[in-house]
Amino acid sequence: MWPTIFKISLLKKVFSVFLTGFVIKIMDDYSDQNIDILIGKPNLSIVMELGGLPYALLLFLLSFLLDASTSIGLFLASFALGMAGSLNVKMPSGLYGYQESIITVLFGFLVLGRVNMTSSMLIIATIQLWDDLIDYKKDGINKKNWAFIIGKVEALLLAIIFFLLTLYLDCVKAISTIIFMHIIVYMINLLFKTPQKILDIEGKL
């Protein structure tokens, strides 16, 4: 009885991570679409256009139903760290980026607890650092790339440390997030290899 319940709960958490990963990718691509167009990087927002928002909401709803604490934790962490790249920029809320980040993190700790929010912040930071390392050669015009800000070696070391800390706090979240990160990127690359999508992208340039 208990092993069965545990397996179902585990599967729900894993699939929640997968769906939330897509939501975060859509949100991240929406924010970076202008830069991605310039450097020729695959971007979901270019293809989805106005359809991105309803799909993101639907996927987030499904991930929430599967595992609310996991989906909310990852989403809040991605939002907070995304604002960290615009610390001194005034947001639509009237607050600066760093203020929105602080409020989001505090809210996450209050609602989700210390372990969940900390592990979510660490694994999202790991993915961001790794993504910046991969894009190092293309991102010369992107001032938000941490590999440029702190250095490639330092970014790699931080990514490893953050991943190991996440592994200690929540091994399921750590492993599934890293695996699904590569799967999502692979799926997007396959999507952009189709002739029609290539024509659509070239039409945006």
N, C-alpha and C positions, 0 to 999 in steps of 0.2 A: 504493500500500500504506500508506505512512505517513499521508497525508491522511485515509484511511478510518479508520484506528485513532484518529487525533486527533479526528475528528468523533464517533466512538462514545464516546470518553472524555469529550468535552465534553457530549454529550447525557446521559450517566450523571450527570455532575456537576450539570447543570441540574435534572434530575428528582429527584436527591437533595436539592437545596435545596428544591424544592417539597414533597416529602414531609416533610422535617424541619421545614419551616415549619408544616405542619399539626400535627405533634407538639408543637411549641413553643406553638402557639395553644391546643391542648387543655390543656396543662400550665398555661399562663397563665390560662386561663378557670377552671380548677379552683381556682386560688389566689385568684382575684378574684370568685368567683361571688356571695358575699354582697353585695359592693359593687355589682356589676353588676345584681343583682336590685333593689336600692334605687333605682338611677338609670335603670333600664329599658334597659340596654345589652344587645344580643344576646350570649348566652353559650352556648357549645357544651355545657358541663357540665350546664346546666339540661335540655337536650334528651337528651343521651346518658346522663346519670345514671351507673349502674354500668358501662355499656358503654364509657365513655371510656378506661379503663385498657387493656383488651385491644386496642382500636383503635389507641391510641397506641403500644403495643408492636409491633403488626403493622406499622404505618407506619414506625416507626423501624428495624425489622429490614430492611424493603425499602430504605429510604434507605441503610442501612449496606451492604447488598449492592451497591448501585449505586456508591457512593463513600464508603468508610469514613471517610477523613480529613475530608471535608467535613461529613458528618452528625455525627460526634463533635465536631468543632470548634464547630459552631453550637449543638449541644445543651449542651456544657460552658459555652459563653459565656452562653447564656440562663440556665443554672442559676446561674452565678456572679453575674451581674448581678441575677438575681431575689433572691438572698440579700442583695445590697447594700441592698435596701429593708427588711431586717430585721437591721440590723447588731448591735444589742444584744439580740436575741431569742435565747433558747436553743432550739436545734433538737433533734429527736428523737435525733440522734447524740450529744447531750450537749455539742456545741460551739456557740458563738455564730455568728450569721449571717456576720459578717465573717471568722471563722476558716474556715468552710466555703468561702467565696468565694476566700480566699487559696489554700487547698489545691487547690481545683478549677482555678484559673488556673495554678498551678505545675505541676500534673499535666498540663494541656493543653500547656503550653510544653515539658515534658519529653518527652511522647509524640508530639505533633503537629508541634513545631517553632515557631519564632518567628513566621514569616510567616503560617502558617495560623491560629494561635491569636489573633494580633494582629488580623488581618483579620476573624475571626469576632467578636471582642469589639467591634470598631468598628462593624460592620454591625448587630449586635444592639442596641448602644447607640443607633445611628441610628434604628432602628425604634421603640425604646422612647420616645425623645424625640419622634419624629413622632406616635406614638400618644397621648402625653400632651398634645401641642399640639392634636390633634383633639378630645380629650376634655376640654379645658380648661373649657368652660362647664358640663359635666355633673359634673366631678370635684371639686366643692367639698368633699365629705366624704372624699375620698381624699388622705391625707397623703403618699402615695408619688408623687404626680404632680410630675415635675420642672419642669413649666412654672410651678407654684406655688412650688416650692422655690428655683429660680434665676431665674425670670422668663421670659416668653414669648419675648422677643427673644433672650435668651441661649440658651435651649433651641433655638431655630431655628438660630442661628449654629453652635452645637455640632453639631447634626444635619448641617448642610451640611459642616462641617469633617470630621467623622467619615466621612461618605459619600465625600468626595473622597480621604481617606486610604485607605479601603477600595478605592476605584477604582484607586488607584495600586498597592496591594499585590496585589489579585486582582480584576480587572475583571469576570470572569465571575460570581464570587460577589456582587459589589456590585450589578450590574445585574439578575441573575436574582432576587436576594432582594427587591429593591425592587419589581420587577414582580409577583412571586408574592405579596408582601404584599398588594397591592391586589386581586389575583385571589381570594385566600383570603377576604379581607374581603367582597368582592362575592358570593362563593358563600354565605357565611354569612348575609349580609343577604337573599339570595334564599330561603334555607331558612327564615328567620324571617318571611317575608312570607306563607307558606302559612297558611290559616285554622286548621288543626289545631295548628300550632306556636304560634300566638298564644294559643290556648286553653290549651295546656300551660303556657306561660309565665305567663299570668294566674292559673292555678291554683297556681303556686308563690308568688305574691305575698301 
